[in-house]
């Protein structure tokens, strides 16, 4: 004999509400991410010589960091040393 299994759904919290409308495009997602980041960060634009940039890429890959994270870390270390 086969037994029918009734699926009972219980949720410990509220479900995520349905979002009406079309999903965001890739550029809209990027704009939203940049807008969120601007609340806590300032933009820094610099030009560096090609050999320095190449070395930065290698170091970032070794450390598993983004370029921004790596530069932020280097600056923080320099500031910490100057405070001593």
PDB file of N, CA, C and O in Angstrom:
ATOM      1  N   UNK A   1       0.819  -1.182   0.000  1.00  0.00           N
ATOM      2  CA  UNK A   1       0.000   0.000   0.000  1.00  0.00           C
ATOM      3  C   UNK A   1       0.862   1.243   0.000  1.00  0.00           C
ATOM      4  O   UNK A   1       1.872   1.314   0.700  1.00  0.00           O
ATOM      5  N   UNK A   2       0.465   2.201  -0.772  1.00  0.00           N
ATOM      6  CA  UNK A   2       1.216   3.441  -0.775  1.00  0.00           C
ATOM      7  C   UNK A   2       0.567   4.432   0.173  1.00  0.00           C
ATOM      8  O   UNK A   2      -0.656   4.536   0.270  1.00  0.00           O
ATOM      9  N   UNK A   3       1.412   5.136   0.850  1.00  0.00           N
ATOM     10  CA  UNK A   3       0.908   6.147   1.773  1.00  0.00           C
ATOM     11  C   UNK A   3       1.156   7.508   1.158  1.00  0.00           C
ATOM     12  O   UNK A   3       2.221   7.762   0.594  1.00  0.00           O
ATOM     13  N   UNK A   4       0.189   8.363   1.267  1.00  0.00           N
ATOM     14  CA  UNK A   4       0.391   9.708   0.744  1.00  0.00           C
ATOM     15  C   UNK A   4       1.034  10.558   1.833  1.00  0.00           C
ATOM     16  O   UNK A   4       0.635  10.510   2.997  1.00  0.00           O
ATOM     17  N   UNK A   5       2.008  11.313   1.445  1.00  0.00           N
ATOM     18  CA  UNK A   5       2.719  12.172   2.382  1.00  0.00           C
ATOM     19  C   UNK A   5       2.241  13.590   2.152  1.00  0.00           C
ATOM     20  O   UNK A   5       2.316  14.122   1.045  1.00  0.00           O
ATOM     21  N   UNK A   6       1.756  14.179   3.208  1.00  0.00           N
ATOM     22  CA  UNK A   6       1.292  15.557   3.115  1.00  0.00           C
ATOM     23  C   UNK A   6       2.431  16.469   3.542  1.00  0.00           C
ATOM     24  O   UNK A   6       2.950  16.343   4.651  1.00  0.00           O
ATOM     25  N   UNK A   7       2.814  17.371   2.679  1.00  0.00           N
ATOM     26  CA  UNK A   7       3.887  18.303   2.989  1.00  0.00           C
ATOM     27  C   UNK A   7       3.331  19.436   3.832  1.00  0.00           C
ATOM     28  O   UNK A   7       2.417  20.152   3.423  1.00  0.00           O
ATOM     29  N   UNK A   8       3.891  19.578   4.992  1.00  0.00           N
ATOM     30  CA  UNK A   8       3.482  20.658   5.882  1.00  0.00           C
ATOM     31  C   UNK A   8       4.601  21.679   5.881  1.00  0.00           C
ATOM     32  O   UNK A   8       5.755  21.367   6.176  1.00  0.00           O
ATOM     33  N   UNK A   9       4.245  22.872   5.552  1.00  0.00           N
ATOM     34  CA  UNK A   9       5.263  23.914   5.520  1.00  0.00           C
ATOM     35  C   UNK A   9       5.075  24.822   6.719  1.00  0.00           C
ATOM     36  O   UNK A   9       4.024  25.434   6.911  1.00  0.00           O
ATOM     37  N   UNK A  10       6.102  24.886   7.499  1.00  0.00           N
ATOM     38  CA  UNK A  10       6.100  25.814   8.621  1.00  0.00           C
ATOM     39  C   UNK A  10       7.330  26.678   8.479  1.00  0.00           C
ATOM     40  O   UNK A  10       8.402  26.198   8.113  1.00  0.00           O
ATOM     41  N   UNK A  11       7.176  27.916   8.761  1.00  0.00           N
ATOM     42  CA  UNK A  11       8.316  28.811   8.674  1.00  0.00           C
ATOM     43  C   UNK A  11       8.528  29.467  10.020  1.00  0.00           C
ATOM     44  O   UNK A  11       7.585  29.886  10.692  1.00  0.00           O
ATOM     45  N   UNK A  12       9.784  29.543  10.391  1.00  0.00           N
ATOM     46  CA  UNK A  12      10.106  30.154  11.670  1.00  0.00           C
ATOM     47  C   UNK A  12      10.066  31.678  11.585  1.00  0.00           C
ATOM     48  O   UNK A  12       9.934  32.358  12.603  1.00  0.00           O
ATOM     49  N   UNK A  13      10.178  32.195  10.402  1.00  0.00           N
ATOM     50  CA  UNK A  13      10.148  33.650  10.223  1.00  0.00           C
ATOM     51  C   UNK A  13       9.222  33.999   9.086  1.00  0.00           C
ATOM     52  O   UNK A  13       8.572  33.133   8.500  1.00  0.00           O
ATOM     53  N   UNK A  14       9.172  35.249   8.792  1.00  0.00           N
ATOM     54  CA  UNK A  14       8.313  35.662   7.686  1.00  0.00           C
ATOM     55  C   UNK A  14       9.024  35.420   6.367  1.00  0.00           C
ATOM     56  O   UNK A  14      10.251  35.472   6.287  1.00  0.00           O
ATOM     57  N   UNK A  15       8.255  35.162   5.361  1.00  0.00           N
ATOM     58  CA  UNK A  15       8.822  34.899   4.045  1.00  0.00           C
ATOM     59  C   UNK A  15       9.210  36.206   3.381  1.00  0.00           C
ATOM     60  O   UNK A  15       8.672  37.270   3.689  1.00  0.00           O
ATOM     61  N   UNK A  16      10.134  36.101   2.485  1.00  0.00           N
ATOM     62  CA  UNK A  16      10.552  37.286   1.733  1.00  0.00           C
ATOM     63  C   UNK A  16       9.395  37.726   0.851  1.00  0.00           C
ATOM     64  O   UNK A  16       8.800  36.904   0.154  1.00  0.00           O
ATOM     65  N   UNK A  17       9.071  39.010   0.873  1.00  0.00           N
ATOM     66  CA  UNK A  17       7.932  39.474   0.073  1.00  0.00           C
ATOM     67  C   UNK A  17       8.230  39.400  -1.423  1.00  0.00           C
ATOM     68  O   UNK A  17       9.373  39.547  -1.856  1.00  0.00           O
ATOM     69  N   UNK A  18       7.198  39.173  -2.180  1.00  0.00           N
ATOM     70  CA  UNK A  18       7.329  39.118  -3.632  1.00  0.00           C
ATOM     71  C   UNK A  18       7.679  40.504  -4.146  1.00  0.00           C
ATOM     72  O   UNK A  18       7.062  41.497  -3.758  1.00  0.00           O
ATOM     73  N   UNK A  19       8.650  40.559  -5.001  1.00  0.00           N
ATOM     74  CA  UNK A  19       9.057  41.833  -5.587  1.00  0.00           C
ATOM     75  C   UNK A  19       8.432  41.956  -6.960  1.00  0.00           C
ATOM     76  O   UNK A  19       8.758  41.208  -7.882  1.00  0.00           O
ATOM     77  N   UNK A  20       7.538  42.901  -7.077  1.00  0.00           N
ATOM     78  CA  UNK A  20       6.889  43.091  -8.372  1.00  0.00           C
ATOM     79  C   UNK A  20       7.809  43.873  -9.296  1.00  0.00           C
ATOM     80  O   UNK A  20       8.651  44.649  -8.845  1.00  0.00           O
ATOM     81  N   UNK A  21       7.641  43.663 -10.554  1.00  0.00           N
ATOM     82  CA  UNK A  21       8.434  44.394 -11.536  1.00  0.00           C
ATOM     83  C   UNK A  21       9.536  43.540 -12.114  1.00  0.00           C
ATOM     84  O   UNK A  21       9.692  42.368 -11.772  1.00  0.00           O
ATOM     85  N   UNK A  22      10.286  44.147 -12.986  1.00  0.00           N
ATOM     86  CA  UNK A  22      11.371  43.442 -13.661  1.00  0.00           C
ATOM     87  C   UNK A  22      12.612  43.425 -12.783  1.00  0.00           C
ATOM     88  O   UNK A  22      12.823  44.348 -11.996  1.00  0.00           O
ATOM     89  N   UNK A  23      13.439  42.385 -12.906  1.00  0.00           N
ATOM     90  CA  UNK A  23      14.692  42.359 -12.149  1.00  0.00           C
ATOM     91  C   UNK A  23      15.632  43.456 -12.651  1.00  0.00           C
ATOM     92  O   UNK A  23      15.525  43.919 -13.786  1.00  0.00           O
ATOM     93  N   UNK A  24      16.550  43.856 -11.777  1.00  0.00           N
ATOM     94  CA  UNK A  24      17.498  44.904 -12.140  1.00  0.00           C
ATOM     95  C   UNK A  24      18.484  44.401 -13.188  1.00  0.00           C
ATOM     96  O   UNK A  24      18.870  43.232 -13.185  1.00  0.00           O
ATOM     97  N   UNK A  25      18.880  45.292 -14.073  1.00  0.00           N
ATOM     98  CA  UNK A  25      19.912  44.956 -15.051  1.00  0.00           C
ATOM     99  C   UNK A  25      21.269  44.991 -14.358  1.00  0.00           C
ATOM    100  O   UNK A  25      21.375  45.456 -13.223  1.00  0.00           O
ATOM    101  N   UNK A  26      22.283  44.514 -15.019  1.00  0.00           N
ATOM    102  CA  UNK A  26      23.630  44.494 -14.447  1.00  0.00           C
ATOM    103  C   UNK A  26      24.112  45.906 -14.131  1.00  0.00           C
ATOM    104  O   UNK A  26      24.724  46.129 -13.086  1.00  0.00           O
ATOM    105  N   UNK A  27      23.846  46.853 -15.011  1.00  0.00           N
ATOM    106  CA  UNK A  27      24.303  48.224 -14.756  1.00  0.00           C
ATOM    107  C   UNK A  27      23.548  48.855 -13.592  1.00  0.00           C
ATOM    108  O   UNK A  27      24.120  49.637 -12.833  1.00  0.00           O
ATOM    109  N   UNK A  28      22.261  48.518 -13.446  1.00  0.00           N
ATOM    110  CA  UNK A  28      21.490  49.040 -12.320  1.00  0.00           C
ATOM    111  C   UNK A  28      21.980  48.455 -10.997  1.00  0.00           C
ATOM    112  O   UNK A  28      22.019  49.151  -9.983  1.00  0.00           O
ATOM    113  N   UNK A  29      22.353  47.178 -11.011  1.00  0.00           N
ATOM    114  CA  UNK A  29      22.915  46.559  -9.807  1.00  0.00           C
ATOM    115  C   UNK A  29      24.229  47.233  -9.429  1.00  0.00           C
ATOM    116  O   UNK A  29      24.496  47.480  -8.253  1.00  0.00           O
ATOM    117  N   UNK A  30      25.041  47.527 -10.434  1.00  0.00           N
ATOM    118  CA  UNK A  30      26.328  48.185 -10.188  1.00  0.00           C
ATOM    119  C   UNK A  30      26.116  49.575  -9.619  1.00  0.00           C
ATOM    120  O   UNK A  30      26.803  49.968  -8.677  1.00  0.00           O
ATOM    121  N   UNK A  31      25.173  50.325 -10.178  1.00  0.00           N
ATOM    122  CA  UNK A  31      24.877  51.668  -9.673  1.00  0.00           C
ATOM    123  C   UNK A  31      24.410  51.614  -8.224  1.00  0.00           C
ATOM    124  O   UNK A  31      24.796  52.461  -7.418  1.00  0.00           O
ATOM    125  N   UNK A  32      23.592  50.639  -7.889  1.00  0.00           N
ATOM    126  CA  UNK A  32      23.104  50.501  -6.515  1.00  0.00           C
ATOM    127  C   UNK A  32      24.252  50.176  -5.563  1.00  0.00           C
ATOM    128  O   UNK A  32      24.310  50.697  -4.450  1.00  0.00           O
ATOM    129  N   UNK A  33      25.164  49.313  -6.007  1.00  0.00           N
ATOM    130  CA  UNK A  33      26.312  48.951  -5.170  1.00  0.00           C
ATOM    131  C   UNK A  33      27.210  50.161  -4.928  1.00  0.00           C
ATOM    132  O   UNK A  33      27.684  50.372  -3.811  1.00  0.00           O
ATOM    133  N   UNK A  34      27.443  50.947  -5.961  1.00  0.00           N
ATOM    134  CA  UNK A  34      28.273  52.146  -5.832  1.00  0.00           C
ATOM    135  C   UNK A  34      27.599  53.150  -4.900  1.00  0.00           C
ATOM    136  O   UNK A  34      28.267  53.774  -4.075  1.00  0.00           O
ATOM    137  N   UNK A  35      26.300  53.308  -5.024  1.00  0.00           N
ATOM    138  CA  UNK A  35      25.563  54.242  -4.162  1.00  0.00           C
ATOM    139  C   UNK A  35      25.673  53.820  -2.696  1.00  0.00           C
ATOM    140  O   UNK A  35      25.848  54.668  -1.821  1.00  0.00           O
ATOM    141  N   UNK A  36      25.572  52.504  -2.420  1.00  0.00           N
ATOM    142  CA  UNK A  36      25.705  52.026  -1.043  1.00  0.00           C
ATOM    143  C   UNK A  36      27.115  52.266  -0.516  1.00  0.00           C
ATOM    144  O   UNK A  36      27.299  52.653   0.638  1.00  0.00           O
ATOM    145  N   UNK A  37      28.106  52.034  -1.369  1.00  0.00           N
ATOM    146  CA  UNK A  37      29.491  52.199  -0.939  1.00  0.00           C
ATOM    147  C   UNK A  37      29.820  53.660  -0.662  1.00  0.00           C
ATOM    148  O   UNK A  37      30.625  53.950   0.223  1.00  0.00           O
ATOM    149  N   UNK A  38      29.213  54.588  -1.404  1.00  0.00           N
ATOM    150  CA  UNK A  38      29.496  56.014  -1.214  1.00  0.00           C
ATOM    151  C   UNK A  38      29.047  56.527   0.147  1.00  0.00           C
ATOM    152  O   UNK A  38      29.468  57.603   0.572  1.00  0.00           O
ATOM    153  N   UNK A  39      28.196  55.769   0.834  1.00  0.00           N
ATOM    154  CA  UNK A  39      27.763  56.173   2.174  1.00  0.00           C
ATOM    155  C   UNK A  39      28.893  56.061   3.191  1.00  0.00           C
ATOM    156  O   UNK A  39      28.921  56.804   4.172  1.00  0.00           O
ATOM    157  N   UNK A  40      29.824  55.135   2.961  1.00  0.00           N
ATOM    158  CA  UNK A  40      30.887  54.891   3.937  1.00  0.00           C
ATOM    159  C   UNK A  40      32.290  55.065   3.373  1.00  0.00           C
ATOM    160  O   UNK A  40      33.263  54.961   4.121  1.00  0.00           O
ATOM    161  N   UNK A  41      32.423  55.324   2.084  1.00  0.00           N
ATOM    162  CA  UNK A  41      33.734  55.413   1.453  1.00  0.00           C
ATOM    163  C   UNK A  41      33.836  56.684   0.613  1.00  0.00           C
ATOM    164  O   UNK A  41      32.831  57.273   0.215  1.00  0.00           O
ATOM    165  N   UNK A  42      35.067  57.085   0.359  1.00  0.00           N
ATOM    166  CA  UNK A  42      35.358  58.174  -0.569  1.00  0.00           C
ATOM    167  C   UNK A  42      36.109  57.601  -1.758  1.00  0.00           C
ATOM    168  O   UNK A  42      36.902  56.670  -1.617  1.00  0.00           O
ATOM    169  N   UNK A  43      35.852  58.161  -2.918  1.00  0.00           N
ATOM    170  CA  UNK A  43      36.503  57.692  -4.131  1.00  0.00           C
ATOM    171  C   UNK A  43      37.890  58.297  -4.245  1.00  0.00           C
ATOM    172  O   UNK A  43      38.095  59.465  -3.913  1.00  0.00           O
ATOM    173  N   UNK A  44      38.845  57.499  -4.717  1.00  0.00           N
ATOM    174  CA  UNK A  44      40.219  57.933  -4.911  1.00  0.00           C
ATOM    175  C   UNK A  44      40.641  57.535  -6.318  1.00  0.00           C
ATOM    176  O   UNK A  44      40.658  56.349  -6.649  1.00  0.00           O
ATOM    177  N   UNK A  45      40.979  58.515  -7.144  1.00  0.00           N
ATOM    178  CA  UNK A  45      41.441  58.221  -8.502  1.00  0.00           C
ATOM    179  C   UNK A  45      42.900  58.651  -8.600  1.00  0.00           C
ATOM    180  O   UNK A  45      43.244  59.797  -8.314  1.00  0.00           O
ATOM    181  N   UNK A  46      43.745  57.718  -9.008  1.00  0.00           N
ATOM    182  CA  UNK A  46      45.170  58.021  -9.138  1.00  0.00           C
ATOM    183  C   UNK A  46      45.714  57.398 -10.415  1.00  0.00           C
ATOM    184  O   UNK A  46      45.135  56.463 -10.967  1.00  0.00           O
ATOM    185  N   UNK A  47      46.814  57.925 -10.862  1.00  0.00           N
ATOM    186  CA  UNK A  47      47.563  57.346 -11.969  1.00  0.00           C
ATOM    187  C   UNK A  47      48.904  56.894 -11.421  1.00  0.00           C
ATOM    188  O   UNK A  47      49.590  57.646 -10.728  1.00  0.00           O
ATOM    189  N   UNK A  48      49.277  55.649 -11.739  1.00  0.00           N
ATOM    190  CA  UNK A  48      50.576  55.123 -11.329  1.00  0.00           C
ATOM    191  C   UNK A  48      51.290  54.597 -12.567  1.00  0.00           C
ATOM    192  O   UNK A  48      50.668  54.264 -13.576  1.00  0.00           O
ATOM    193  N   UNK A  49      52.603  54.533 -12.461  1.00  0.00           N
ATOM    194  CA  UNK A  49      53.380  54.019 -13.589  1.00  0.00           C
ATOM    195  C   UNK A  49      53.071  52.546 -13.815  1.00  0.00           C
ATOM    196  O   UNK A  49      52.706  51.826 -12.885  1.00  0.00           O
ATOM    197  N   UNK A  50      53.221  52.108 -15.060  1.00  0.00           N
ATOM    198  CA  UNK A  50      52.878  50.738 -15.439  1.00  0.00           C
ATOM    199  C   UNK A  50      53.563  49.663 -14.596  1.00  0.00           C
ATOM    200  O   UNK A  50      52.898  48.706 -14.198  1.00  0.00           O
ATOM    201  N   UNK A  51      54.870  49.777 -14.305  1.00  0.00           N
ATOM    202  CA  UNK A  51      55.510  48.716 -13.494  1.00  0.00           C
ATOM    203  C   UNK A  51      54.904  48.615 -12.087  1.00  0.00           C
ATOM    204  O   UNK A  51      54.796  47.522 -11.531  1.00  0.00           O
ATOM    205  N   UNK A  52      54.512  49.750 -11.523  1.00  0.00           N
ATOM    206  CA  UNK A  52      53.910  49.733 -10.196  1.00  0.00           C
ATOM    207  C   UNK A  52      52.546  49.048 -10.250  1.00  0.00           C
ATOM    208  O   UNK A  52      52.208  48.254  -9.373  1.00  0.00           O
ATOM    209  N   UNK A  53      51.779  49.354 -11.266  1.00  0.00           N
ATOM    210  CA  UNK A  53      50.462  48.737 -11.432  1.00  0.00           C
ATOM    211  C   UNK A  53      50.591  47.230 -11.621  1.00  0.00           C
ATOM    212  O   UNK A  53      49.819  46.464 -11.044  1.00  0.00           O
ATOM    213  N   UNK A  54      51.557  46.802 -12.420  1.00  0.00           N
ATOM    214  CA  UNK A  54      51.774  45.376 -12.638  1.00  0.00           C
ATOM    215  C   UNK A  54      52.130  44.675 -11.327  1.00  0.00           C
ATOM    216  O   UNK A  54      51.644  43.579 -11.046  1.00  0.00           O
ATOM    217  N   UNK A  55      52.977  45.312 -10.536  1.00  0.00           N
ATOM    218  CA  UNK A  55      53.369  44.744  -9.236  1.00  0.00           C
ATOM    219  C   UNK A  55      52.170  44.702  -8.291  1.00  0.00           C
ATOM    220  O   UNK A  55      52.008  43.744  -7.535  1.00  0.00           O
ATOM    221  N   UNK A  56      51.338  45.731  -8.333  1.00  0.00           N
ATOM    222  CA  UNK A  56      50.133  45.768  -7.508  1.00  0.00           C
ATOM    223  C   UNK A  56      49.215  44.596  -7.844  1.00  0.00           C
ATOM    224  O   UNK A  56      48.688  43.941  -6.944  1.00  0.00           O
ATOM    225  N   UNK A  57      49.025  44.331  -9.119  1.00  0.00           N
ATOM    226  CA  UNK A  57      48.180  43.216  -9.539  1.00  0.00           C
ATOM    227  C   UNK A  57      48.709  41.883  -9.023  1.00  0.00           C
ATOM    228  O   UNK A  57      47.940  41.037  -8.567  1.00  0.00           O
ATOM    229  N   UNK A  58      50.023  41.701  -9.096  1.00  0.00           N
ATOM    230  CA  UNK A  58      50.650  40.466  -8.626  1.00  0.00           C
ATOM    231  C   UNK A  58      50.460  40.314  -7.122  1.00  0.00           C
ATOM    232  O   UNK A  58      50.101  39.237  -6.646  1.00  0.00           O
ATOM    233  N   UNK A  59      50.700  41.386  -6.374  1.00  0.00           N
ATOM    234  CA  UNK A  59      50.559  41.344  -4.921  1.00  0.00           C
ATOM    235  C   UNK A  59      49.109  41.086  -4.511  1.00  0.00           C
ATOM    236  O   UNK A  59      48.850  40.326  -3.578  1.00  0.00           O
ATOM    237  N   UNK A  60      48.175  41.713  -5.205  1.00  0.00           N
ATOM    238  CA  UNK A  60      46.758  41.516  -4.891  1.00  0.00           C
ATOM    239  C   UNK A  60      46.343  40.066  -5.124  1.00  0.00           C
ATOM    240  O   UNK A  60      45.588  39.489  -4.341  1.00  0.00           O
ATOM    241  N   UNK A  61      46.844  39.492  -6.206  1.00  0.00           N
ATOM    242  CA  UNK A  61      46.521  38.106  -6.508  1.00  0.00           C
ATOM    243  C   UNK A  61      47.090  37.166  -5.451  1.00  0.00           C
ATOM    244  O   UNK A  61      46.431  36.212  -5.038  1.00  0.00           O
ATOM    245  N   UNK A  62      48.335  37.446  -5.013  1.00  0.00           N
ATOM    246  CA  UNK A  62      48.955  36.624  -3.979  1.00  0.00           C
ATOM    247  C   UNK A  62      48.191  36.706  -2.663  1.00  0.00           C
ATOM    248  O   UNK A  62      47.992  35.694  -1.990  1.00  0.00           O
ATOM    249  N   UNK A  63      47.764  37.913  -2.299  1.00  0.00           N
ATOM    250  CA  UNK A  63      47.089  38.135  -1.025  1.00  0.00           C
ATOM    251  C   UNK A  63      45.601  37.792  -1.078  1.00  0.00           C
ATOM    252  O   UNK A  63      44.962  37.633  -0.038  1.00  0.00           O
ATOM    253  N   UNK A  64      45.052  37.678  -2.286  1.00  0.00           N
ATOM    254  CA  UNK A  64      43.628  37.395  -2.420  1.00  0.00           C
ATOM    255  C   UNK A  64      42.766  38.602  -2.094  1.00  0.00           C
ATOM    256  O   UNK A  64      41.659  38.462  -1.574  1.00  0.00           O
ATOM    257  N   UNK A  65      43.277  39.789  -2.401  1.00  0.00           N
ATOM    258  CA  UNK A  65      42.571  41.032  -2.114  1.00  0.00           C
ATOM    259  C   UNK A  65      42.271  41.780  -3.402  1.00  0.00           C
ATOM    260  O   UNK A  65      42.902  41.552  -4.434  1.00  0.00           O
ATOM    261  N   UNK A  66      41.309  42.663  -3.324  1.00  0.00           N
ATOM    262  CA  UNK A  66      41.103  43.578  -4.443  1.00  0.00           C
ATOM    263  C   UNK A  66      42.158  44.670  -4.363  1.00  0.00           C
ATOM    264  O   UNK A  66      42.826  44.823  -3.340  1.00  0.00           O
ATOM    265  N   UNK A  67      42.307  45.422  -5.433  1.00  0.00           N
ATOM    266  CA  UNK A  67      43.274  46.509  -5.433  1.00  0.00           C
ATOM    267  C   UNK A  67      42.921  47.547  -4.378  1.00  0.00           C
ATOM    268  O   UNK A  67      43.802  48.068  -3.693  1.00  0.00           O
ATOM    269  N   UNK A  68      41.644  47.844  -4.248  1.00  0.00           N
ATOM    270  CA  UNK A  68      41.207  48.828  -3.255  1.00  0.00           C
ATOM    271  C   UNK A  68      41.524  48.353  -1.841  1.00  0.00           C
ATOM    272  O   UNK A  68      42.005  49.131  -1.017  1.00  0.00           O
ATOM    273  N   UNK A  69      41.257  47.077  -1.556  1.00  0.00           N
ATOM    274  CA  UNK A  69      41.542  46.530  -0.228  1.00  0.00           C
ATOM    275  C   UNK A  69      43.039  46.569   0.061  1.00  0.00           C
ATOM    276  O   UNK A  69      43.454  46.897   1.173  1.00  0.00           O
ATOM    277  N   UNK A  70      43.842  46.236  -0.938  1.00  0.00           N
ATOM    278  CA  UNK A  70      45.293  46.214  -0.753  1.00  0.00           C
ATOM    279  C   UNK A  70      45.823  47.623  -0.478  1.00  0.00           C
ATOM    280  O   UNK A  70      46.609  47.823   0.447  1.00  0.00           O
ATOM    281  N   UNK A  71      45.397  48.583  -1.273  1.00  0.00           N
ATOM    282  CA  UNK A  71      45.858  49.966  -1.092  1.00  0.00           C
ATOM    283  C   UNK A  71      45.396  50.510   0.249  1.00  0.00           C
ATOM    284  O   UNK A  71      46.144  51.210   0.931  1.00  0.00           O
ATOM    285  N   UNK A  72      44.154  50.188   0.632  1.00  0.00           N
ATOM    286  CA  UNK A  72      43.642  50.630   1.927  1.00  0.00           C
ATOM    287  C   UNK A  72      44.489  50.063   3.061  1.00  0.00           C
ATOM    288  O   UNK A  72      44.799  50.762   4.026  1.00  0.00           O
ATOM    289  N   UNK A  73      44.861  48.787   2.937  1.00  0.00           N
ATOM    290  CA  UNK A  73      45.691  48.153   3.963  1.00  0.00           C
ATOM    291  C   UNK A  73      47.070  48.814   4.050  1.00  0.00           C
ATOM    292  O   UNK A  73      47.563  49.073   5.147  1.00  0.00           O
ATOM    293  N   UNK A  74      47.687  49.086   2.907  1.00  0.00           N
ATOM    294  CA  UNK A  74      49.012  49.712   2.885  1.00  0.00           C
ATOM    295  C   UNK A  74      48.947  51.113   3.507  1.00  0.00           C
ATOM    296  O   UNK A  74      49.821  51.491   4.288  1.00  0.00           O
ATOM    297  N   UNK A  75      47.923  51.866   3.161  1.00  0.00           N
ATOM    298  CA  UNK A  75      47.776  53.208   3.731  1.00  0.00           C
ATOM    299  C   UNK A  75      47.564  53.146   5.238  1.00  0.00           C
ATOM    300  O   UNK A  75      48.151  53.935   5.978  1.00  0.00           O
ATOM    301  N   UNK A  76      46.737  52.225   5.696  1.00  0.00           N
ATOM    302  CA  UNK A  76      46.478  52.097   7.135  1.00  0.00           C
ATOM    303  C   UNK A  76      47.757  51.749   7.881  1.00  0.00           C
ATOM    304  O   UNK A  76      48.015  52.292   8.956  1.00  0.00           O
ATOM    305  N   UNK A  77      48.567  50.840   7.316  1.00  0.00           N
ATOM    306  CA  UNK A  77      49.840  50.479   7.946  1.00  0.00           C
ATOM    307  C   UNK A  77      50.768  51.687   8.009  1.00  0.00           C
ATOM    308  O   UNK A  77      51.439  51.895   9.020  1.00  0.00           O
ATOM    309  N   UNK A  78      50.816  52.486   6.945  1.00  0.00           N
ATOM    310  CA  UNK A  78      51.666  53.671   6.923  1.00  0.00           C
ATOM    311  C   UNK A  78      51.195  54.683   7.964  1.00  0.00           C
ATOM    312  O   UNK A  78      52.015  55.307   8.637  1.00  0.00           O
ATOM    313  N   UNK A  79      49.886  54.846   8.098  1.00  0.00           N
ATOM    314  CA  UNK A  79      49.352  55.799   9.069  1.00  0.00           C
ATOM    315  C   UNK A  79      49.624  55.311  10.503  1.00  0.00           C
ATOM    316  O   UNK A  79      49.955  56.105  11.382  1.00  0.00           O
ATOM    317  N   UNK A  80      49.482  54.003  10.723  1.00  0.00           N
ATOM    318  CA  UNK A  80      49.736  53.440  12.046  1.00  0.00           C
ATOM    319  C   UNK A  80      51.195  53.619  12.448  1.00  0.00           C
ATOM    320  O   UNK A  80      51.486  53.910  13.608  1.00  0.00           O
ATOM    321  N   UNK A  81      52.125  53.447  11.487  1.00  0.00           N
ATOM    322  CA  UNK A  81      53.546  53.617  11.752  1.00  0.00           C
ATOM    323  C   UNK A  81      53.886  55.072  12.050  1.00  0.00           C
ATOM    324  O   UNK A  81      54.730  55.352  12.901  1.00  0.00           O
ATOM    325  N   UNK A  82      53.235  55.994  11.357  1.00  0.00           N
ATOM    326  CA  UNK A  82      53.530  57.421  11.575  1.00  0.00           C
ATOM    327  C   UNK A  82      52.962  57.919  12.896  1.00  0.00           C
ATOM    328  O   UNK A  82      53.412  58.941  13.415  1.00  0.00           O
ATOM    329  N   UNK A  83      51.975  57.209  13.449  1.00  0.00           N
ATOM    330  CA  UNK A  83      51.382  57.609  14.725  1.00  0.00           C
ATOM    331  C   UNK A  83      52.255  57.180  15.913  1.00  0.00           C
ATOM    332  O   UNK A  83      52.064  57.657  17.032  1.00  0.00           O
ATOM    333  N   UNK A  84      53.199  56.290  15.666  1.00  0.00           N
ATOM    334  CA  UNK A  84      54.040  55.785  16.759  1.00  0.00           C
ATOM    335  C   UNK A  84      55.042  56.802  17.203  1.00  0.00           C
ATOM    336  O   UNK A  84      55.827  56.538  18.113  1.00  0.00           O
TER     337      UNK A  84
END
